[in-house]
Amino acid sequence: MPCPARRQERGGGVRTLRDREELCTVLGVPFSDEQLDAITAPLEPAVIIAGAGTGKTTVMAARVVWLVGTGQVRPEEVLGLTFTRKAAAELAGRVASALENAGVLTGDDTEGAELILTYDSFAARLVSEFGLRIGLDTDPVMLTGASRYRLAARAVAAAPGPFQSISRLGHASIPERVLELDAQMQSHLVEPGDVVAFTRRAAASFDAAPLWRGKHTAAVSASLAALDERLELLTLVSDYQELKRGLGLVEYADQLRRAVQLARTAPAVGAAMRSRFKVVLLDEYQDTSAAQAILLRTLFSGDDPATGRGFPVMAVGDPHQAIYGWRGAAANNILDFPQLFPRTDGSPAPRLTLRTNRRSGQRILDVGNTVASSLDGGDGVKLVAPPSTPAGTVEAMRFGTQDEELDWLAGEVIQRRSEGTPWPDIAVLVRRNSTLADVFEAFRDRDIPTEIVGLGGLLHLPEVAPIVATLRILDDVAANPDVAAVLSGPRWRLGLADLEALGRRARDLVGDHRIAEAHGVLTDELAQVMTEADPAEVASLLDAVNNPGEATLSPSGRSRVTEFGRELAELRRHAHEPVVDLVRRIVSRLGLEVELLARDGGDTSQLARFITAISDYVDVDGDGSLSGLLAWLEAEDDHGVGLEQAVPSDEDSVKLLTIHRAKGLEWNTVFLPALGDGYFPAGDRGGIWPTRAASLPSPLRGDAQGIPQLEEYSKKGIDGFKADSKADHRASEDRLAYVALTRAKQVLVASMHAWPPGLKNQRKPSAYFTIIEQARTRAQVAQAQVPDTNPVPTTEISAHWPLQLDPSRVAERRVAADLVAEAGRLLDDGSTTEAHDEWVWQSGTAGPADAALLRGWDEDANLLIEQQSRRRARRVALPEGLSATALMAMHRDPSAFAQQLLRRMPRRPSAAATLGTRFHDWVQRRFDSTASFEELEPHRGAEPPGLTRLIQAFERGQFGQRSPRGVEVPFLLRWEDQVLRGRIDAVYDWDAQEFDHLVVDWKTSNQPADPLQLAVYRQAWAQAMGIDVARVGAGFYHVLADRLSLVEAPTSLIREALAVAEED
């Protein structure tokens, strides 16, 4: 029941809170005692351990109300930090709403507002406001998302080398490793030189390890090789960092590092923050990195009260939900908070707990508590549900094969929907992105509306996987697994014997003539070709495709391999096109859209989503690389690495996503499939730092005290370190399982299958499945029969070859082919349309009984076309960067622009566009002081007609002898959340009453002049120069007419143009 209210009002009807009961009343929330303890805690440091679903956001909002309502702080003296923009907006909204509903604001209070930011935004603001104190750039351009991978790929491509150790790695994997190592160094405030020095010392220690039979052990040799790789990666990391500095670009991690440097070297910054804010709330503190913790401690907790000790910082989080260690989070931060943020007297800050989960039933919470008990020895927070909450349902099912499990899962989802659960209240959570495609296909076959949340899951869909595989093949001649996957796929359907022959030919081409004796399974040659890693030594299947020689290929196999080689050669000629154009070309060449229209009733939505995601791959310098794109896709597949979590849409569909993406979300019904041992909990694919080059050595990490350490540089030391790291990884998997289990409100269903393809022994249920099975609601549930032997073929590659097609579809295609062939014969014979019609009806292909049916098909087709034309337009996400030209195109025709994003194809340049481009080039050379006289002369044999006339007109005109401030000036303009890029044709110093800078756009044709373009130029130049935009004029210069047309070009045009994108 709500608490009784006792309140006292002050002048103007503004309420002053006096006690906890009144707080409950004014907010209308029956807070528990533990919540009230946190809300009304004294103004001193404190940490709240808030279990899943315990209402931490509500508690933080109520604490602000309490502090403001009791007169301890004003709203603008509250600083709140969280991780994502979505979470920041939600917390800000909750706080503002709670303050308004409580009626505790004075008139003056309404003029200020509490500041709720992301941790990254806070660091950036510090640098922007105070960075000049130590000479930092206070207004850099942010580098985020896919742009990081593009720039890293550029740094790798430009590196002089030679690189002996990392040359064995795939092209696409190197940029990702560079970014991974760089991110870890930034997160733990480590310089490249420190890592180089440590790595060399470690190599010397390993080199001195005890020998076995006169040689290093395999473990020590692997460590020495990895250390050599790390040294080469560090060279690339330094190149990447230098490239960022040269381009004036920073990542959020760079800004964080600079903020720490600022806070450490300028104590006045911390004093200013403590003066400006009276209380700090830190949300999701378990996910902070070592660098973030150091920044916050430097600003808000000093060595004595004068430097911040005892400042009221309240951290809120749950160590059981610390699942972002791979992103730099230090899981021990929240546990160490009481010691690192002590009270004024130096004693540890108090620890408060929130145990009452207001989301899930108790049966579901009991399962989560059991998993969490392994993390804290059973002494941690145990979640409890309010007595009034239904206990919930917990179920577990075992199956023999994956097909059986997926078929049951689809049927169960349909059953839940028929019982009244809306599609969006159902979620399927998986450990790996690769599982999403299997579930999605099973649901699509049963017409279940399904949304894959995030890009990673799309990569394994049958319409997307061939595109990614083809991109890898074009990028890396050693992409043997992708070559084998494409050749054995449904398009080429190459048989096992032919794949074996290619494998033998590949090894023959590199001089290895070993012949396998085994046959009937994947042979040694093919298996080795598929797994070799060093491009200098690898036997490339592509080499065998291009030069099959006398390989014992079947006639049909040889024909298919030859055609496959031709197709790749054609695509390779376009490999340096913009990546979106290349992807569209691959889609067209593979016939994927046509196949989807035939197979899935025209559902190309997932393919469109993938292409839209790729269209966001817009380079900051206009030079996106294929290797960078593949590195980004690989990282998305591994984790979904975007700083912002993908958010499920409001579509009426079941949500399908990885557990990492599900954090912070909830559904009435949650399914957890594939809970077999080895799948979840998963093994540690990351490895340990002595044998993994991209890992930062643990002694250098900021959280070194809370993670395993290598005790001895020897095989014994490595074995012990592996065991400790394995246990540490298992703890991270337990935390991930806890997150998954606590997403369900009322129904939690787990399932697993015992026989994945290729296993000789049954896969055991995972520890998590066993816990759920023991807690299931119904003790007796009919389980599927699990056979004693694997009913799935030993390997996928030894299944029926060629792949079996749908017999009815084959028959339909043969009939269609016969019709086309006969129609072509009639047309070749000069037959008239009437003769063709007579053939259709009289040849027996369609008798009189079919005439009505055929006419009905015509009518249906026309109706479908009409419906398609009226179909509501799909919303298309804008790329993260837009050129000024693209902005104008979007403003003119948003629908056409969106379609172009989805179907980007190269456009043939017009004569006018070519002429304009050549003129711009000439003007740039004209005012380049290093250009020779020969360079200024047009090359008449190669230049378009009219260029000489334009040049002569320009030389005679008013700008011919006037020196510009700049020509073809590149810019990156940040406008709210959008980045606009382009080049300003020219900028002049201008002596006018209204302005003293003039941006000019050359007009070489009669095409319409859009002031939006000049609005972008004005704002970009003003931002670059740090001046008021009112001081920048704009005009179009019509070259042939020698006419300068000044226009207003207000910046409101930019806002309006981007608003059109939001509306459409």
Secondary structure, DSSP 8 states (H G I E B T S, - for coil): -------EEEGGGEEE--SHHHHHHHHT----HHHHHHHT--SS-EEEEE-TTS-HHHHHHHHHHHHHHTTS--GGGEEEEESSHHHHHHHHHHHHHHHHHHT---TTGGGS--EEEEHHHHHHHHHHHHGGGGT--SS-EE--THHHHHHHHHHHHH-----SSGGGS-TTHHHHHHHHHHHHHHHTT--HHHHHHHHHHHHHHHHTS--BTTB--HHHHHHHHHHHHHHHHHHHHHHHHHHHHHHTEE-HHHHHHHHHHHHHH-HHHHHHHHHH-SEEEESSGGG-BHHHHHHHHHHH--SSGGGTTT--EEEEE-GGG---GGGTB-TTHHHHHHHHS--TTS----EEEE-B-SSS-HHHHHHHHHHHHHHHTT-S---B--TTS---EEEEEEESSHHHHHHHHHHHHHHHHHTT--GGGEEEEESSHHHHHHHHHHHHHTT--EEE-SSGGGGGSTTTHHHHHHHHHHH-TT-HHHHHHHHTSTTT---HHHHHHHHHHHHHHTT--------SS--HHHHHHHH---TTT---HHHHHH--TT----HHHHHHHHHHHHHHHHHHTTTTS-HHHHHHHHHHHHTHHHHHHHHSTT--HHHHHHHHHHHT---TTS---HHHHHHHHHHHHHT---SS-----SSSSEEEEEHHHHTT--EEEEEE---BTBTTTB---S--GGG-TTS--GGGSTTGGGS-----SSHHHHHHHHHHHHHHHHHHHHHHHHHHHTTEEEEEEEEEES--TT-SS---B-HHHHHHHHT-S-S--------SS--S-S-GGGSSSS----HHHHHHHHHHHHHHHHHHHHHHTT--HHHHHHHHHHSSSS-HHHHHHHHHHHHHHHHHHHHHHHS--------SEEEHHHHHHHHH-HHHHHHHHHT-------HHHHHHHHHHHHHHHHT-TT--HHHHS--TTTS-TTHHHHHHHHHHSTTTT---SEEEEEEEEEETTEEEEEEEEEEEE---SS-SEEEEEEE-SSS---HHHHHHHHHHHHHHHT--GGGEEEEEEETTTTEEEEE---THHHHHHHHHHHH-
